[in-house]
Amino acid sequence: MNKSELIDAVAASSDLPKAQAARAVDAMIDVISRTLRGGDQVTIVGFGTFLVRARDARTGRNPRTGETINIPASKMPSFKAGKGLKDAVN
């Protein structure tokens, strides 16, 4: 499912026009992004938790040349599924 299909599904299940559903989906994505950028996490009980994980600096290898390269430390957005979502999938 891509973003436009998600908007269609939200509009259909909530009896909202597509324009309002699109604004709601965009707002949710924006709020989650801003919260993660601020260093906090977003927990939706029964669904899961959006959080930021730190990745340590490490060495890697350029697959084309075989040369060793240094990969700097970074932050990665992550999602940890909640029990309700796990149960729904299984």
Contacts in CASP RR format, 6 or more apart in sequence:
PFRMAT RR
TARGET T0000
AUTHOR 0000-0000-0000
METHOD contacts of the structure
MODEL  1
MNKSELIDAVAASSDLPKAQAARAVDAMIDVISRTLRGGDQVTIVGFGTF
LVRARDARTGRNPRTGETINIPASKMPSFKAGKGLKDAVN
1 9 0 8 1.000
3 25 0 8 1.000
6 25 0 8 1.000
7 18 0 8 1.000
7 21 0 8 1.000
7 22 0 8 1.000
7 25 0 8 1.000
8 18 0 8 1.000
8 21 0 8 1.000
10 16 0 8 1.000
10 21 0 8 1.000
10 24 0 8 1.000
10 25 0 8 1.000
11 17 0 8 1.000
11 18 0 8 1.000
11 20 0 8 1.000
11 21 0 8 1.000
14 21 0 8 1.000
16 24 0 8 1.000
31 42 0 8 1.000
32 42 0 8 1.000
32 50 0 8 1.000
35 41 0 8 1.000
35 42 0 8 1.000
35 50 0 8 1.000
36 42 0 8 1.000
36 50 0 8 1.000
36 51 0 8 1.000
36 52 0 8 1.000
36 77 0 8 1.000
39 52 0 8 1.000
41 49 0 8 1.000
41 50 0 8 1.000
41 51 0 8 1.000
41 52 0 8 1.000
42 49 0 8 1.000
42 50 0 8 1.000
42 51 0 8 1.000
43 49 0 8 1.000
43 50 0 8 1.000
46 82 0 8 1.000
46 83 0 8 1.000
46 84 0 8 1.000
46 85 0 8 1.000
47 81 0 8 1.000
47 82 0 8 1.000
47 84 0 8 1.000
47 85 0 8 1.000
48 79 0 8 1.000
48 80 0 8 1.000
48 81 0 8 1.000
48 82 0 8 1.000
48 85 0 8 1.000
49 79 0 8 1.000
49 80 0 8 1.000
49 82 0 8 1.000
50 77 0 8 1.000
50 78 0 8 1.000
50 79 0 8 1.000
51 77 0 8 1.000
51 78 0 8 1.000
51 79 0 8 1.000
51 80 0 8 1.000
52 75 0 8 1.000
52 76 0 8 1.000
52 77 0 8 1.000
52 78 0 8 1.000
53 75 0 8 1.000
53 76 0 8 1.000
53 77 0 8 1.000
53 78 0 8 1.000
54 73 0 8 1.000
54 74 0 8 1.000
54 75 0 8 1.000
54 76 0 8 1.000
55 73 0 8 1.000
55 74 0 8 1.000
55 75 0 8 1.000
55 76 0 8 1.000
56 73 0 8 1.000
57 70 0 8 1.000
57 71 0 8 1.000
57 72 0 8 1.000
57 73 0 8 1.000
58 70 0 8 1.000
58 71 0 8 1.000
59 68 0 8 1.000
59 69 0 8 1.000
59 70 0 8 1.000
59 71 0 8 1.000
60 68 0 8 1.000
60 69 0 8 1.000
60 70 0 8 1.000
60 71 0 8 1.000
61 67 0 8 1.000
61 68 0 8 1.000
61 69 0 8 1.000
62 68 0 8 1.000
62 69 0 8 1.000
81 89 0 8 1.000
END
